[in-house]
Amino acid sequence: MATEIILPKLGFSMDEATLTEWLVVDGGAVQAGEPLYAIESEKSVQEIDAPASGTLRILKEPGEIYQVGTIIGEIA
């Protein structure tokens, strides 16, 4: 079963963020706890760690603004 990668809410007033980059290529191997992607909100840029180990499938492209809770990828 795949693990969904969901754009997290990092601050009380955060409703959306820009997906600035993926740190692993589509189809690449991912280890839980390693940096997976970076997002930029009004206040900061943060790297987000992988929630699981497996193979990454990217669903949303970097450079776009997404709402908190958007599924941006999967790890199978």
N, CA, C and O atoms as CSV, one atom per row, in Angstrom:
chain,resi,resn,atom,element,x,y,z
A,1,MET,N,N,0.842,-1.187,0.000
A,1,MET,CA,C,0.000,0.000,0.000
A,1,MET,C,C,0.885,1.248,0.000
A,1,MET,O,O,1.873,1.317,0.731
A,2,ALA,N,N,0.529,2.211,-0.810
A,2,ALA,CA,C,1.316,3.438,-0.950
A,2,ALA,C,C,1.062,4.388,0.218
A,2,ALA,O,O,-0.036,4.446,0.771
A,3,THR,N,N,2.108,5.127,0.576
A,3,THR,CA,C,2.002,6.184,1.577
A,3,THR,C,C,1.856,7.504,0.844
A,3,THR,O,O,2.705,7.857,0.024
A,4,GLU,N,N,0.782,8.241,1.132
A,4,GLU,CA,C,0.568,9.541,0.489
A,4,GLU,C,C,1.485,10.582,1.110
A,4,GLU,O,O,1.691,10.601,2.324
A,5,ILE,N,N,2.032,11.443,0.270
A,5,ILE,CA,C,2.843,12.571,0.724
A,5,ILE,C,C,1.933,13.793,0.645
A,5,ILE,O,O,1.540,14.224,-0.439
A,6,ILE,N,N,1.611,14.335,1.798
A,6,ILE,CA,C,0.642,15.429,1.892
A,6,ILE,C,C,1.360,16.707,2.292
A,6,ILE,O,O,2.193,16.703,3.198
A,7,LEU,N,N,1.031,17.807,1.610
A,7,LEU,CA,C,1.622,19.103,1.955
A,7,LEU,C,C,1.214,19.443,3.385
A,7,LEU,O,O,0.025,19.585,3.671
A,8,PRO,N,N,2.190,19.575,4.287
A,8,PRO,CA,C,1.874,19.765,5.708
A,8,PRO,C,C,1.538,21.209,6.070
A,8,PRO,O,O,1.909,22.151,5.369
A,9,LYS,N,N,0.836,21.351,7.169
A,9,LYS,CA,C,0.570,22.668,7.750
A,9,LYS,C,C,1.651,22.913,8.787
A,9,LYS,O,O,1.676,22.246,9.821
A,10,LEU,N,N,2.551,23.866,8.525
A,10,LEU,CA,C,3.703,24.098,9.393
A,10,LEU,C,C,3.523,25.263,10.347
A,10,LEU,O,O,4.335,25.456,11.252
A,11,GLY,N,N,2.482,26.033,10.158
A,11,GLY,CA,C,2.230,27.166,11.041
A,11,GLY,C,C,0.738,27.384,11.180
A,11,GLY,O,O,-0.045,26.941,10.340
A,12,PHE,N,N,0.345,28.068,12.247
A,12,PHE,CA,C,-1.069,28.283,12.541
A,12,PHE,C,C,-1.816,28.941,11.382
A,12,PHE,O,O,-2.944,28.557,11.073
A,13,SER,N,N,-1.192,29.927,10.740
A,13,SER,CA,C,-1.878,30.683,9.688
A,13,SER,C,C,-1.565,30.181,8.278
A,13,SER,O,O,-2.003,30.785,7.299
A,14,MET,N,N,-0.815,29.086,8.163
A,14,MET,CA,C,-0.418,28.578,6.841
A,14,MET,C,C,-1.574,27.836,6.178
A,14,MET,O,O,-2.093,26.861,6.721
A,15,ASP,N,N,-1.971,28.312,4.992
A,15,ASP,CA,C,-3.037,27.665,4.215
A,15,ASP,C,C,-2.519,27.082,2.910
A,15,ASP,O,O,-3.140,26.194,2.327
A,16,GLU,N,N,-1.365,27.594,2.452
A,16,GLU,CA,C,-0.794,27.145,1.187
A,16,GLU,C,C,0.715,27.356,1.227
A,16,GLU,O,O,1.234,28.096,2.063
A,17,ALA,N,N,1.409,26.690,0.302
A,17,ALA,CA,C,2.864,26.840,0.204
A,17,ALA,C,C,3.285,26.520,-1.216
A,17,ALA,O,O,2.564,25.857,-1.961
A,18,THR,N,N,4.464,27.001,-1.578
A,18,THR,CA,C,5.051,26.692,-2.877
A,18,THR,C,C,5.945,25.469,-2.728
A,18,THR,O,O,6.824,25.437,-1.867
A,19,LEU,N,N,5.722,24.475,-3.556
A,19,LEU,CA,C,6.613,23.321,-3.622
A,19,LEU,C,C,7.825,23.782,-4.422
A,19,LEU,O,O,7.748,23.921,-5.643
A,20,THR,N,N,8.945,24.019,-3.739
A,20,THR,CA,C,10.095,24.600,-4.422
A,20,THR,C,C,10.938,23.568,-5.158
A,20,THR,O,O,11.443,23.844,-6.247
A,21,GLU,N,N,11.097,22.373,-4.572
A,21,GLU,CA,C,11.866,21.338,-5.272
A,21,GLU,C,C,11.667,19.970,-4.635
A,21,GLU,O,O,11.392,19.847,-3.441
A,22,TRP,N,N,11.814,18.962,-5.460
A,22,TRP,CA,C,11.901,17.586,-4.996
A,22,TRP,C,C,13.378,17.275,-4.840
A,22,TRP,O,O,14.175,17.624,-5.712
A,23,LEU,N,N,13.760,16.630,-3.752
A,23,LEU,CA,C,15.154,16.296,-3.490
A,23,LEU,C,C,15.483,14.874,-3.927
A,23,LEU,O,O,16.633,14.443,-3.836
A,24,VAL,N,N,14.473,14.146,-4.403
A,24,VAL,CA,C,14.623,12.796,-4.946
A,24,VAL,C,C,13.896,12.789,-6.286
A,24,VAL,O,O,12.832,13.395,-6.410
A,25,VAL,N,N,14.446,12.121,-7.280
A,25,VAL,CA,C,13.819,12.075,-8.602
A,25,VAL,C,C,12.622,11.132,-8.605
A,25,VAL,O,O,12.532,10.221,-7.782
A,26,ASP,N,N,11.706,11.361,-9.540
A,26,ASP,CA,C,10.551,10.490,-9.713
A,26,ASP,C,C,11.043,9.073,-10.002
A,26,ASP,O,O,11.851,8.869,-10.909
A,27,GLY,N,N,10.569,8.110,-9.249
A,27,GLY,CA,C,11.003,6.730,-9.407
A,27,GLY,C,C,12.230,6.390,-8.579
A,27,GLY,O,O,12.707,5.255,-8.604
A,28,GLY,N,N,12.742,7.371,-7.845
A,28,GLY,CA,C,13.932,7.162,-7.032
A,28,GLY,C,C,13.628,6.485,-5.709
A,28,GLY,O,O,12.495,6.508,-5.228
A,29,ALA,N,N,14.646,5.889,-5.134
A,29,ALA,CA,C,14.522,5.237,-3.829
A,29,ALA,C,C,14.528,6.284,-2.717
A,29,ALA,O,O,15.292,7.248,-2.760
A,30,VAL,N,N,13.667,6.078,-1.726
A,30,VAL,CA,C,13.498,7.004,-0.607
A,30,VAL,C,C,13.666,6.219,0.689
A,30,VAL,O,O,13.196,5.087,0.806
A,31,GLN,N,N,14.336,6.826,1.655
A,31,GLN,CA,C,14.456,6.245,2.990
A,31,GLN,C,C,13.685,7.129,3.974
A,31,GLN,O,O,13.815,8.353,3.938
A,32,ALA,N,N,12.893,6.522,4.843
A,32,ALA,CA,C,12.135,7.269,5.851
A,32,ALA,C,C,13.080,8.149,6.660
A,32,ALA,O,O,14.143,7.701,7.091
A,33,GLY,N,N,12.684,9.407,6.864
A,33,GLY,CA,C,13.462,10.338,7.660
A,33,GLY,C,C,14.477,11.159,6.887
A,33,GLY,O,O,15.033,12.113,7.429
A,34,GLU,N,N,14.731,10.810,5.631
A,34,GLU,CA,C,15.651,11.597,4.808
A,34,GLU,C,C,14.887,12.742,4.136
A,34,GLU,O,O,13.695,12.603,3.863
A,35,PRO,N,N,15.558,13.879,3.863
A,35,PRO,CA,C,14.895,14.989,3.184
A,35,PRO,C,C,14.330,14.555,1.832
A,35,PRO,O,O,15.015,13.916,1.034
A,36,LEU,N,N,13.065,14.917,1.590
A,36,LEU,CA,C,12.367,14.471,0.382
A,36,LEU,C,C,12.026,15.632,-0.553
A,36,LEU,O,O,12.185,15.520,-1.768
A,37,TYR,N,N,11.557,16.745,0.015
A,37,TYR,CA,C,11.194,17.907,-0.797
A,37,TYR,C,C,11.292,19.166,0.053
A,37,TYR,O,O,11.408,19.096,1.277
A,38,ALA,N,N,11.245,20.330,-0.618
A,38,ALA,CA,C,11.309,21.612,0.073
A,38,ALA,C,C,10.079,22.436,-0.292
A,38,ALA,O,O,9.622,22.438,-1.435
A,39,ILE,N,N,9.558,23.135,0.713
A,39,ILE,CA,C,8.428,24.043,0.486
A,39,ILE,C,C,8.770,25.427,1.026
A,39,ILE,O,O,9.589,25.578,1.933
A,40,GLU,N,N,8.124,26.425,0.446
A,40,GLU,CA,C,8.303,27.807,0.881
A,40,GLU,C,C,6.946,28.373,1.243
A,40,GLU,O,O,6.012,28.355,0.441
A,41,SER,N,N,6.850,28.879,2.470
A,41,SER,CA,C,5.635,29.563,2.905
A,41,SER,C,C,5.977,31.035,3.072
A,41,SER,O,O,7.069,31.462,2.695
A,42,GLU,N,N,5.072,31.805,3.624
A,42,GLU,CA,C,5.315,33.236,3.813
A,42,GLU,C,C,6.547,33.503,4.663
A,42,GLU,O,O,7.247,34.495,4.462
A,43,LYS,N,N,6.807,32.614,5.612
A,43,LYS,CA,C,7.837,32.893,6.603
A,43,LYS,C,C,9.158,32.171,6.393
A,43,LYS,O,O,10.186,32.634,6.888
A,44,SER,N,N,9.167,31.042,5.671
A,44,SER,CA,C,10.415,30.287,5.597
A,44,SER,C,C,10.415,29.267,4.468
A,44,SER,O,O,9.387,28.989,3.851
A,45,VAL,N,N,11.599,28.718,4.216
A,45,VAL,CA,C,11.764,27.579,3.319
A,45,VAL,C,C,12.171,26.411,4.204
A,45,VAL,O,O,13.080,26.538,5.025
A,46,GLN,N,N,11.501,25.267,4.041
A,46,GLN,CA,C,11.806,24.115,4.869
A,46,GLN,C,C,11.903,22.852,4.043
A,46,GLN,O,O,11.143,22.652,3.096
A,47,GLU,N,N,12.851,21.997,4.412
A,47,GLU,CA,C,12.920,20.671,3.820
A,47,GLU,C,C,12.043,19.746,4.654
A,47,GLU,O,O,12.047,19.812,5.883
A,48,ILE,N,N,11.299,18.891,3.981
A,48,ILE,CA,C,10.402,17.959,4.641
A,48,ILE,C,C,10.936,16.548,4.437
A,48,ILE,O,O,11.324,16.174,3.331
A,49,ASP,N,N,10.951,15.777,5.509
A,49,ASP,CA,C,11.478,14.416,5.463
A,49,ASP,C,C,10.446,13.428,4.944
A,49,ASP,O,O,9.240,13.648,5.055
A,50,ALA,N,N,10.940,12.341,4.377
A,50,ALA,CA,C,10.095,11.268,3.863
A,50,ALA,C,C,9.397,10.558,5.021
A,50,ALA,O,O,10.035,10.238,6.024
A,51,PRO,N,N,8.086,10.307,4.891
A,51,PRO,CA,C,7.349,9.621,5.955
A,51,PRO,C,C,7.516,8.103,5.922
A,51,PRO,O,O,7.129,7.422,6.872
A,52,ALA,N,N,8.085,7.565,4.845
A,52,ALA,CA,C,8.215,6.118,4.687
A,52,ALA,C,C,9.359,5.823,3.722
A,52,ALA,O,O,9.879,6.723,3.063
A,53,SER,N,N,9.740,4.558,3.649
A,53,SER,CA,C,10.759,4.114,2.694
A,53,SER,C,C,10.088,3.451,1.507
A,53,SER,O,O,9.026,2.843,1.646
A,54,GLY,N,N,10.709,3.568,0.333
A,54,GLY,CA,C,10.165,2.942,-0.868
A,54,GLY,C,C,10.574,3.695,-2.115
A,54,GLY,O,O,11.652,4.287,-2.179
A,55,THR,N,N,9.692,3.664,-3.110
A,55,THR,CA,C,9.936,4.319,-4.395
A,55,THR,C,C,9.006,5.521,-4.532
A,55,THR,O,O,7.797,5.409,-4.332
A,56,LEU,N,N,9.585,6.677,-4.875
A,56,LEU,CA,C,8.825,7.918,-4.987
A,56,LEU,C,C,8.085,8.009,-6.312
A,56,LEU,O,O,8.637,7.713,-7.372
A,57,ARG,N,N,6.834,8.421,-6.232
A,57,ARG,CA,C,6.047,8.778,-7.415
A,57,ARG,C,C,5.583,10.214,-7.222
A,57,ARG,O,O,4.774,10.493,-6.337
A,58,ILE,N,N,6.091,11.127,-8.043
A,58,ILE,CA,C,5.749,12.549,-7.946
A,58,ILE,C,C,4.417,12.802,-8.641
A,58,ILE,O,O,4.218,12.406,-9.789
A,59,LEU,N,N,3.505,13.468,-7.930
A,59,LEU,CA,C,2.193,13.800,-8.494
A,59,LEU,C,C,2.050,15.290,-8.802
A,59,LEU,O,O,1.271,15.663,-9.679
A,60,LYS,N,N,2.784,16.140,-8.100
A,60,LYS,CA,C,2.699,17.588,-8.301
A,60,LYS,C,C,4.086,18.147,-8.598
A,60,LYS,O,O,5.077,17.742,-7.989
A,61,GLU,N,N,4.138,19.072,-9.532
A,61,GLU,CA,C,5.404,19.649,-9.992
A,61,GLU,C,C,5.841,20.817,-9.113
A,61,GLU,O,O,5.001,21.530,-8.564
A,62,PRO,N,N,7.161,21.016,-8.977
A,62,PRO,CA,C,7.670,22.157,-8.222
A,62,PRO,C,C,7.400,23.470,-8.948
A,62,PRO,O,O,7.164,23.508,-10.156
A,63,GLY,N,N,7.444,24.549,-8.158
A,63,GLY,CA,C,7.232,25.880,-8.721
A,63,GLY,C,C,5.787,26.334,-8.656
A,63,GLY,O,O,5.471,27.455,-9.056
A,64,GLU,N,N,4.910,25.484,-8.161
A,64,GLU,CA,C,3.487,25.806,-8.055
A,64,GLU,C,C,3.083,25.959,-6.593
A,64,GLU,O,O,3.735,25.424,-5.696
A,65,ILE,N,N,1.999,26.696,-6.369
A,65,ILE,CA,C,1.438,26.879,-5.029
A,65,ILE,C,C,0.334,25.839,-4.845
A,65,ILE,O,O,-0.538,25.677,-5.699
A,66,TYR,N,N,0.392,25.135,-3.701
A,66,TYR,CA,C,-0.605,24.113,-3.384
A,66,TYR,C,C,-1.202,24.380,-2.006
A,66,TYR,O,O,-0.545,24.950,-1.135
A,67,GLN,N,N,-2.436,23.970,-1.820
A,67,GLN,CA,C,-3.132,24.104,-0.542
A,67,GLN,C,C,-2.609,23.060,0.443
A,67,GLN,O,O,-2.233,21.958,0.045
A,68,VAL,N,N,-2.589,23.409,1.716
A,68,VAL,CA,C,-2.254,22.448,2.766
A,68,VAL,C,C,-3.189,21.254,2.621
A,68,VAL,O,O,-4.389,21.431,2.408
A,69,GLY,N,N,-2.664,20.059,2.731
A,69,GLY,CA,C,-3.460,18.845,2.611
A,69,GLY,C,C,-3.470,18.245,1.219
A,69,GLY,O,O,-3.985,17.143,1.031
A,70,THR,N,N,-2.908,18.950,0.229
A,70,THR,CA,C,-2.830,18.431,-1.132
A,70,THR,C,C,-1.879,17.237,-1.176
A,70,THR,O,O,-0.797,17.283,-0.591
A,71,ILE,N,N,-2.276,16.171,-1.865
A,71,ILE,CA,C,-1.407,15.032,-2.051
A,71,ILE,C,C,-0.451,15.372,-3.193
A,71,ILE,O,O,-0.868,15.537,-4.339
A,72,ILE,N,N,0.845,15.473,-2.858
A,72,ILE,CA,C,1.831,15.886,-3.859
A,72,ILE,C,C,2.665,14.734,-4.388
A,72,ILE,O,O,3.387,14.890,-5.372
A,73,GLY,N,N,2.573,13.585,-3.746
A,73,GLY,CA,C,3.317,12.410,-4.196
A,73,GLY,C,C,2.928,11.185,-3.410
A,73,GLY,O,O,2.092,11.246,-2.509
A,74,GLU,N,N,3.546,10.064,-3.761
A,74,GLU,CA,C,3.311,8.789,-3.076
A,74,GLU,C,C,4.620,8.032,-2.957
A,74,GLU,O,O,5.513,8.163,-3.794
A,75,ILE,N,N,4.716,7.241,-1.907
A,75,ILE,CA,C,5.851,6.333,-1.739
A,75,ILE,C,C,5.278,4.921,-1.688
A,75,ILE,O,O,4.459,4.606,-0.824
A,76,ALA,N,N,5.715,4.075,-2.621
A,76,ALA,CA,C,5.199,2.698,-2.668
A,76,ALA,C,C,6.297,1.722,-2.306
A,76,ALA,O,O,6.066,0.513,-2.287
